[in-house]
Amino acid sequence: MESPALPSLLGTTIRRSFTVGRVNLVVATGASLVWGTLLSLTSGSAFSSLFPLLLPILGTIGTAGAMLVFTNDRTKGVFEYLIAYGVPPHRVFANVLGAAITLVALVDGLTLAVALAVRLTLGLAVPLVFVETLLGYSLPMSFGATALVTAAGMYWTSLSSPRTGMNSPLGLLPMLGVAPGGLALLAAEGAGPGYRTYVLIGAVVVVVVLAFVLLLLESRLMPRERLLSPA
């Protein structure tokens, strides 16, 4: 059973994710702010059609810190210590997922705040279609893609030897995070203007369902033994 005296590890995991993943976080935030600011200066159609679609792609790049913490802790035997004190695997997964969600929320939230502040300062309107796309696609895809790639990354890391190159889960994580949003845009463009909205909403549903299934099966498919140090 989980020890009731053990404090929550979520805050610590989030702080460590900020520290070890600061390079990815700075790159993702910087790129998002540049694009968000530039697009906020454009016409309403460009701002409302392009900016919300880029947000999930750029935001997920900044979540690598959460997986870095997961891999480092597994390699160094931290999970063995936690499991010995009664911490169940699902709590470990929840901590990593919470950290990843916090990181993408920071990137997206800061980008939106700056872009909207620039636009409102200049007296430019915020089109209704922008709000609809933001709520119907951008934010759900950002969080859904983050959850999906984090769950997949934890599976992959636990089933393989820890490496840090481009062939490792850590090296490929940013590209995996970009994939859901990028593929959704390609599919939407191929479907044509009349079906674009349906394709984007369908992509969100698929990503969210896949993420939910992976997270639901995480504890079952990844027993305690998978969290032990491979050394």
Secondary structure, DSSP 8 states (H G I E B T S, - for coil): ---TTS---HHHHHHHHHHHTHHHHHHHHHHHHHHHHHHHTS-HHHHHHHHHHHHHHHHGGGGHHHHHHHHHHHHTTHHHHHHHTT--HHHHHHHHHHHHHHHHHHHHHHHHHHHHHHHHHTT----HHHHHHIIIIIHHHHHHHHHHHHHHHHHHHHHS----STTSHHHHHHHHHHHHHHHHHHHHHHH-GGGHHHHHHHHHHHHHHHHHHHHHHHHHHS-GGGGS---
